[in-house]
């Protein structure tokens, strides 16, 4: 069975900003409404020192969502693992799992923003070893048993981490580079994809590892509306803001060699976005899920940065009421 979910970054940028407390309250209210409407999952992401309030604390928000929901799974797509102490992440993630009755999945990635690494005393060149060692530490910490770990980046001396999760979270790994995808296949419980990138690389890496238990959790960037062109024109300023921010941070390569988009239309045409009407959405999603049976979850941006909650919710309702039932029927 495939879950369908919503993706939130909690960005609240000028010139569209609202008071931060009201913004967070409305986001939580919408997530509760999404669960009532039938959505299966909610996903949170992480960055630090962003002027628009991009959430630096997804595990705190995950716990708040867990307190207000009863059924939907809660995951991170993704946390920047090299910035964190893996013991502390293991403790916090285990606590969220306990608070939510095992509804939590920990998704992590290597990150790329130099300012974040510098502030937290990490070297961006050490991302592979920071990732691999942190994953090993977290898994042993969740066992509830005493353990030792001695690596290049972390040392653990005869430590027992409690409380241990009763339902061990899936430890998912994301990334846009082939090495990151291969790492997810080698040591992760699943791959967090972005805009459909890397499904083939990940599955090939699974085969090379001799694994049969891989899973894909797909972050989807489609804009779905009855009139996709009209919807694109409406959300263009928000799409431009989102895309150019990621380019400027280095998500798609060195910022000095990756040009910004001049306008929203160019960002939609040249970015990860796709414009779908309901018929196209049913066809594309069904085809993707049949082509990649490893997919366990597909999640969509609930809204773009600065877009109103009401505006994003119109697309959420269209998906839930007129697209996803037909996709599920086609898969059944």
Wavefront OBJ file of the C-alpha trace (Angstrom):
o trace
v 0.000 0.000 0.000
v 1.241 3.477 -0.903
v 0.781 6.388 1.470
v 0.050 9.894 0.222
v 1.182 12.874 2.235
v 1.912 16.576 2.518
v 5.267 18.343 2.837
v 5.831 21.436 5.021
v 8.893 23.659 5.422
v 7.269 26.314 7.663
v 8.698 29.177 5.607
v 7.004 32.528 6.229
v 8.775 35.043 3.982
v 8.351 38.736 3.335
v 6.451 40.333 1.709
v 3.736 37.763 2.501
v 4.649 37.079 6.138
v 2.092 36.749 8.932
v 2.831 36.741 12.684
v 4.889 33.642 13.427
v 2.666 32.236 16.177
v -0.417 32.494 13.968
v 1.507 30.964 11.069
v 2.544 27.924 13.104
v -0.947 27.543 14.531
v -2.525 27.595 11.069
v -0.047 25.023 9.790
v -0.903 22.650 12.628
v -4.636 23.225 12.093
v -4.222 22.395 8.405
v -2.292 19.208 9.176
v -5.070 18.075 11.529
v -7.596 18.828 8.769
v -5.468 16.885 6.291
v -5.563 13.794 8.503
v -9.346 14.117 8.785
v -9.564 14.417 4.991
v -7.694 11.132 4.541
v -4.044 12.074 4.033
v -1.693 9.369 5.286
v 1.502 11.237 6.124
v 3.126 14.583 6.818
v 6.776 15.427 6.124
v 9.011 18.119 7.589
v 12.316 19.506 6.423
v 15.167 21.420 8.058
v 17.437 24.397 7.486
v 19.051 26.956 9.778
v 19.570 30.720 9.797
v 17.045 31.448 7.038
v 15.380 34.869 7.231
v 11.957 33.441 6.388
v 11.881 31.091 9.395
v 12.464 27.843 7.508
v 12.084 25.440 10.399
v 15.293 24.557 12.233
v 13.386 22.257 14.603
v 11.452 19.575 12.727
v 11.505 17.108 15.627
v 9.818 19.648 17.891
v 7.132 20.190 15.251
v 6.833 16.427 14.734
v 6.020 15.996 18.422
v 3.405 18.767 18.226
v 1.810 17.099 15.197
v 1.838 13.775 17.012
v -0.077 15.308 19.910
v -2.786 16.591 17.561
v -3.161 13.573 15.251
v -3.945 9.905 15.763
v -3.312 8.085 12.483
v -1.018 9.778 9.998
v 2.683 8.961 9.823
v 5.109 11.768 10.556
v 8.509 11.959 8.905
v 11.402 14.253 8.137
v 12.377 14.866 4.534
v 14.877 15.714 5.564
v 17.090 16.594 8.529
v 20.694 17.634 7.880
v 22.338 14.849 9.848
v 25.996 16.026 9.770
v 25.017 19.116 11.773
v 23.815 17.044 14.718
v 25.163 14.920 17.524
v 23.860 11.452 16.607
v 23.206 10.475 20.229
v 21.013 13.535 20.695
v 19.165 12.850 17.437
v 18.659 9.224 18.526
v 17.214 10.374 21.857
v 14.880 12.955 20.321
v 13.713 10.674 17.509
v 13.063 7.825 19.957
v 11.023 10.195 22.111
v 8.952 11.344 19.133
v 8.366 7.696 18.233
v 7.175 6.946 21.764
v 4.918 10.013 21.846
v 3.320 9.106 18.509
v 2.865 5.380 19.090
v 5.513 4.499 16.521
v 4.236 6.779 13.758
v 7.572 8.518 13.175
v 10.210 8.023 10.440
v 13.591 9.757 10.585
v 14.757 10.981 7.191
v 18.235 12.458 6.904
v 20.590 13.893 4.312
v 24.070 15.315 3.986
v 23.279 19.002 3.554
v 25.191 21.565 1.520
v 24.973 25.057 3.109
v 28.431 26.129 4.215
v 27.093 28.597 6.808
v 25.279 25.793 8.634
v 28.346 23.577 8.754
v 30.569 26.408 9.985
v 28.193 27.457 12.751
v 27.844 23.910 14.067
v 31.570 23.237 13.875
v 31.457 20.740 11.047
v 33.479 20.502 7.839
v 31.339 20.093 4.736
v 34.099 17.922 3.242
v 33.438 15.337 5.951
v 29.803 14.750 4.985
v 30.209 11.091 3.892
v 31.891 9.973 7.113
v 29.617 12.148 9.258
v 26.595 10.538 7.612
v 27.785 6.957 7.745
v 29.048 7.094 11.317
v 25.982 8.946 12.579
v 23.669 6.334 11.041
v 25.645 3.557 12.718
v 25.523 5.348 16.084
v 21.779 6.044 15.851
v 20.956 2.418 15.026
v 22.957 1.131 17.988
v 21.495 3.788 20.272
v 17.957 2.686 19.381
v 18.754 -0.894 20.409
v 18.487 0.024 24.076
v 21.685 -1.932 24.750
v 25.055 -0.659 25.882
v 27.451 -0.124 23.019
v 30.729 1.389 21.999
v 31.580 3.153 18.780
v 34.930 4.591 17.742
v 35.199 6.299 14.380
v 36.739 9.292 12.662
v 33.997 11.667 13.788
v 32.283 10.173 16.815
v 33.199 8.212 19.918
v 30.731 6.441 22.189
v 32.046 4.754 25.326
v 29.969 2.003 26.937
v 26.738 3.968 26.674
v 23.122 2.895 26.927
v 20.611 5.325 25.416
v 17.141 5.309 26.945
v 14.262 5.268 26.505
v 14.557 3.043 23.460
v 11.784 3.239 20.864
v 9.242 0.437 21.050
v 8.738 0.820 17.293
v 12.132 1.590 15.781
v 11.742 4.419 13.233
v 12.641 3.817 9.628
v 15.958 5.564 8.990
v 15.577 7.059 5.515
v 18.276 8.813 3.519
v 18.015 11.413 0.782
v 20.274 13.196 -1.660
v 20.570 14.350 -5.241
v 23.957 12.798 -6.076
v 24.608 9.180 -7.105
v 26.914 8.620 -4.090
v 24.124 9.734 -1.749
v 21.674 7.397 -3.467
v 24.134 4.514 -3.245
v 24.625 5.290 0.451
v 20.862 5.119 0.975
v 20.815 1.704 -0.689
v 23.730 0.477 1.401
v 22.804 1.629 4.908
v 19.331 3.199 4.797
v 15.849 1.782 5.277
v 14.678 3.775 2.283
v 15.482 6.574 -0.159
v 13.968 10.065 0.018
v 13.697 11.207 -3.583
v 13.209 14.767 -4.790
v 11.134 15.465 -7.878
v 11.522 11.895 -9.113
v 15.299 12.184 -9.379
v 17.332 9.063 -8.728
v 14.796 6.239 -8.580
v 16.772 4.300 -11.185
v 20.131 4.951 -9.514
v 18.791 3.860 -6.138
v 17.186 0.660 -7.432
v 20.335 -0.246 -9.361
v 22.358 0.334 -6.180
v 19.980 -1.923 -4.247
v 20.548 -4.677 -6.796
v 24.305 -4.192 -6.531
v 23.998 -4.611 -2.754
v 21.891 -7.737 -3.194
v 19.044 -6.092 -1.283
v 15.369 -6.859 -1.826
v 13.983 -4.606 0.917
v 14.485 -1.124 -0.512
v 11.833 1.574 -0.358
v 11.331 4.983 -1.967
v 9.615 7.938 -0.290
v 8.958 10.353 -3.122
v 8.804 14.106 -2.665
v 6.684 15.300 -5.601
v 6.853 18.872 -6.964
v 3.835 18.799 -9.292
v 1.378 21.692 -9.391
v -2.041 20.102 -9.882
v -5.089 22.193 -10.786
v -8.025 22.210 -13.177
v -6.266 24.973 -15.104
v -2.547 24.347 -14.490
v -1.407 27.345 -16.525
v -3.626 29.709 -14.561
v -2.463 28.128 -11.288
v 1.152 28.475 -12.379
v 0.677 32.183 -13.018
v -0.874 32.575 -9.556
v 1.899 30.793 -7.656
v 4.779 31.960 -9.870
v 6.214 34.479 -7.361
v 6.265 31.811 -4.648
v 7.776 29.186 -6.937
v 10.471 31.637 -8.025
v 11.237 32.435 -4.404
v 11.496 28.741 -3.491
v 13.630 27.691 -6.444
v 16.064 30.583 -6.418
v 16.613 30.185 -2.685
v 17.632 26.541 -3.141
v 19.908 27.502 -6.050
v 21.491 30.258 -3.976
v 22.188 27.824 -1.135
v 23.894 25.335 -3.458
v 21.249 22.604 -3.595
v 21.733 22.094 -7.342
v 25.447 22.751 -7.633
v 27.879 25.562 -6.832
v 25.872 28.804 -6.585
v 28.511 30.723 -8.530
v 27.981 28.480 -11.565
v 24.240 27.750 -11.229
v 22.239 30.699 -12.569
v 19.098 31.943 -10.878
v 15.826 31.901 -12.775
v 14.683 35.328 -14.017
v 10.973 34.773 -13.346
v 8.408 32.281 -12.106
v 7.584 30.900 -15.534
v 11.244 30.068 -16.150
v 11.487 28.464 -12.709
v 8.508 26.235 -13.428
v 9.756 25.272 -16.878
v 13.363 24.715 -15.833
v 12.952 23.491 -12.264
v 11.556 20.362 -10.650
v 7.930 21.453 -11.078
v 5.415 19.876 -13.414
v 2.023 21.264 -14.411
v -0.728 18.668 -14.291
v -4.475 18.790 -14.668
v -6.361 16.018 -12.805
v -6.311 13.632 -15.764
v -2.584 14.095 -16.239
v -1.975 13.720 -12.503
v -3.822 10.390 -12.415
v -1.882 9.122 -15.421
v 1.533 10.323 -14.219
v 1.157 9.125 -10.632
v -0.243 5.751 -11.660
v 2.536 5.270 -14.187
v 5.221 6.211 -11.669
v 3.873 3.877 -9.013
v 3.603 0.977 -11.447
v 7.096 1.624 -12.780
v 8.612 1.834 -9.299
v 6.907 -0.653 -6.954
v 9.487 0.312 -4.334
v 7.597 3.563 -3.678
v 5.950 3.546 -0.253
v 4.926 7.204 -0.003
v 4.320 10.150 -2.331
v 4.105 13.587 -0.738
v 3.349 16.995 -2.199
v 4.141 20.534 -1.063
v 1.120 21.670 0.950
v 1.882 25.211 -0.146
v 4.756 27.219 -1.542
v 6.695 29.765 0.555
v 4.574 32.842 1.113
v 1.473 31.337 -0.487
v -1.617 31.470 1.697
v -2.791 28.329 3.426
v -6.129 28.665 1.639
v -4.497 28.800 -1.777
v -2.423 25.686 -1.177
v -5.366 23.872 0.375
v -7.340 24.148 -2.873
v -4.738 21.941 -4.579
v -4.643 19.611 -1.550
v -8.418 19.117 -1.793
v -8.302 18.558 -5.537
v -5.679 15.853 -5.091
v -7.544 14.116 -2.296
v -11.002 14.290 -3.877
v -10.361 13.901 -7.606
v -6.927 12.419 -8.186
v -5.821 10.033 -5.450
v -9.024 7.899 -5.382
v -8.546 7.165 -9.074
v -4.847 6.402 -8.595
v -5.643 3.987 -5.775
v -8.341 2.333 -7.881
v -5.953 1.924 -10.812
v -3.339 0.335 -8.568
v -5.855 -1.991 -6.940
l 1 2 3 4 5 6 7 8 9 10 11 12 13 14 15 16 17 18 19 20 21 22 23 24 25 26 27 28 29 30 31 32 33 34 35 36 37 38 39 40 41 42 43 44 45 46 47 48 49 50 51 52 53 54 55 56 57 58 59 60 61 62 63 64 65 66 67 68 69 70 71 72 73 74 75 76 77 78 79 80 81 82 83 84 85 86 87 88 89 90 91 92 93 94 95 96 97 98 99 100 101 102 103 104 105 106 107 108 109 110 111 112 113 114 115 116 117 118 119 120 121 122 123 124 125 126 127 128 129 130 131 132 133 134 135 136 137 138 139 140 141 142 143 144 145 146 147 148 149 150 151 152 153 154 155 156 157 158 159 160 161 162 163 164 165 166 167 168 169 170 171 172 173 174 175 176 177 178 179 180 181 182 183 184 185 186 187 188 189 190 191 192 193 194 195 196 197 198 199 200 201 202 203 204 205 206 207 208 209 210 211 212 213 214 215 216 217 218 219 220 221 222 223 224 225 226 227 228 229 230 231 232 233 234 235 236 237 238 239 240 241 242 243 244 245 246 247 248 249 250 251 252 253 254 255 256 257 258 259 260 261 262 263 264 265 266 267 268 269 270 271 272 273 274 275 276 277 278 279 280 281 282 283 284 285 286 287 288 289 290 291 292 293 294 295 296 297 298 299 300 301 302 303 304 305 306 307 308 309 310 311 312 313 314 315 316 317 318 319 320 321 322 323 324 325 326 327 328 329 330 331 332
